[in-house]
């Protein structure tokens, strides 16, 4: 019969083989350390698990202990990396579609789930949920230690189904419960209107496949209609395709280095603008906030880094890393950040965000209070754009 200590050693050895391999070959778990240091840490790890099995007041499931340790190992790298269950790995590998009903939220894992962005025309946006809010529970179940992938799945459901979120904002001690109804979020990726006879407004809702082409057509239509200045709104635009964010930036920047991508081992790859391409020359002001993330941040970084556009609003989210699935022998997996985009200058985007040219202070209302009708970022953006084209 295999003892608890022997079983713990077998599980630790089984789970540690891929981790040691990634470390020794310069994989995705940070800078490689010396072999002896690696084995020393693994011996300590084995001792801790064995001590838990032989001394903890309750009988423990070593599988649960190991999975908890692996969650901590991956989650300790950054908020985008995670240890995934075999079920979640299978969902990713088979590209399993999530239910069509959604709330319009992009989330990350920060002890609890934390909101990156809430799409304005979504149930979450209309309810006043804002970037930085914590989702403490979903339908009464805690989100503590959930990965962003697990959280995003729990937020989805059939259109018309309801879900209760327990939210925390700022220094709130008690969570605020709000019931939302999931919807199919349709509508165009790009929406436009003329603000007056000279100024065009462009709202980019998402950077999905084809968004850059839609954006080019939309701007052509506005310019043909008399727009001599463009206000491009990417507030609370998160997720989507990094490639589309880059393609959209290339519409406005015809030459030079648009961005850079850093990979393991300090490898750096230049992301060029369209060489010799004809770029849109109409003056542009970008509207940003704390929910401007992922592809939208690359779009902002490309334009602002080339001095092609000023930004008005708030610092962006600072979410510019790429993740990759690494499958482990038992079917579980590691969702690991393997690259990050930086500005053409080399300055970071990830975690740092992009500071606006013109900062706008937006009052934060208490949870449950009505969303103010005034839009100070839009108003300041209009004023700045008018001063630019005069």
PyMOL commands that set and color helices and strands:
alter all, ss='L'
color gray80, all
select helices_A, chain A and resi 4-24+35-55+62-75+86-93+123-126+148-155+211-224+242-250+264-266+295-305+376-389
alter helices_A, ss='H'
color red, helices_A
select strands_A, chain A and resi 82-84+105-109+113-118+134-138+141-142+162-168+176-181+190-194+199-204+229-233+257-263+267-272+283-288+309-313+321-327+333-343+358-359
alter strands_A, ss='S'
color yellow, strands_A
deselect
rebuild
show_as cartoon
